[in-house]
Amino acid sequence: MTIVDTPTLRAFALLEHLVKAEGPVSLADIAQDVDLPKPSLHRMLASLEAGGRVIRDPGHKNAYVIGPRLAQLGLGAVSVLSCTQARGVCGTLF
């Protein structure tokens, strides 16, 4: 299967990176880790921040963490999974 590079998949790559991070992640680190230009990331982060999916960490300049709406989305997804499905998902995450 060929993976298509689309704006939606780039946004998910950004969100996955923030979810896996141990704390706030700077724009520069995100750009390096997800291999996207800073201007594109800045626009994506601004849109996601406006929607509550990410927030700027108040203790770090230009650093981001997951927002409350993204956390709710993740919890909602887990709550609809059966136990068997949840074990499979958790196995791929950790």
N, C-alpha and C positions, 0 to 999 in steps of 0.2 A: 504494500500500500504506500502510495506517495503522500508525504505530508506537504500540504499546501501552506505557504506563508501568507497569511491574511491578517488584517488589522485585529480581527477578533482573536486569532490564535496568539498574536503578539501580546494582546492585553492579558490573556490567560497566562502566558509565560511570565509576565510581570507579576500577576497576582500569586501564582504558584511560588515564585521566588520570595515574595514577601511572607507568604504563609510558612515557608520552610526556614526563614531567617530566625536567628536566636534573639533578635531585637531590632532596633531601628536600622534602616539601611539607607545610605546616602544615594543621591541621584547618580553620582559618579560610579559608585559600586554597582548599582543596578545596571547602568549602561554597559559596564564591562562584563558583568555576569550574564546578562541576557543578550548581549551583542546587538544593541540598538543604539542609534544616535541619541545624544542627550536632548536635542530639541523635540524629537518624536516622543521620547519618554516623558518629558516635561508636559507636553500636551495631554498625553494619556493620563498621567498622574493628576493633572488639574481636573480632567473630566471625572476620573474615579473619586477624587476628593470631593467634588461637588455633589456626587451621589452617595457619599458616606461609605464608599467601599474601601478607601484608604484615608489615613489622616497623617498630618505632619506631626512628628514627635516634638513636643514642646521643648524638650531638653537638648535637641540636636538640630542644628541649622541644616535645612534641606535634607532631612532624613524622614523616612516614611515607615509606617507600620500598617497592619491591616486595620480597617475601620469597623464600626459596629454593624453595618449592613452586610459586610462580607462575612463577619463572624456569624451573624444570624443565618445567612445563606448556608454556610457550612454545617451549622447545627441542624438546620432544617433538612438538609440532604441526608445527614446521618440518621435522623429520626425516622425517615421513611424506608430505610434499608432494613431488610430482614437480618437476623443474626448471622446467617451464613454469608450474605453479601457484605455485611459490615466487617467480618473477619477478613474477607478477601481484599476489601478496600484498605483496611488498616495494615494488612501485610504488605501492600504496595507502597504505603506511605512511610513506613519505618524500617 
